[in-house]
Amino acid sequence: MICYAAVHRGALNPAGEIEEMAWFGYGQRDRVSPVDRMVFDALHMDGQLP
């Protein structure tokens, strides 16, 4: 898995094959895939995911 970070301005809108978007914090890590949980854990330990 490759993850990217960026600064964004403006509205984000789902398009193409993406039907909806949702933002998750560390408290919702049970709603993501196992590999995403590893990313959430690393970001949380680094203080980047509240």
N, C-alpha and C positions, 0 to 999 in steps of 0.2 A: 504494500500500500504506500502511496506517495501522498503526503499532505502538504498543503500550501497555506500560507497566511497572507492577507492583503488588507489594505485600507480601502474602504468602499464608501462612496457617497451616492445618495439616491435610493430609490426603491428597488428591491429585488423582486422579480416576478418569475414564477415557474413558466417554462416554455418547452416546446417539443415533447419528449417523452416524460418530462417531469410534471406530475399532476399537482403536487402541493409541496410547500416548504414548511419546515418547523425548526425552531431553535431549541436546543437542549443544553441544560447546564449539567453539572456533575450529578445532581440529585436525580436526574432522569436517565442515568447510564444504563439502567435495566431495560430501557426501551430501544437500545441500539444493538448492533451485531457484536459478536465476541471480539472481532478484530478492532472495532471502534471502541470497545470498552478498554482495550489496551492503550489506545490513543488517548482516550479520556483520562485514564489513570496517569499517564505520563504528563499530560497537560496540567492536570490538577496538582500533581506533585511539584511542578515547576511554577505554580501560581498563575497559570494562564487560563484556567477554566474554573470559575467559581462554583 
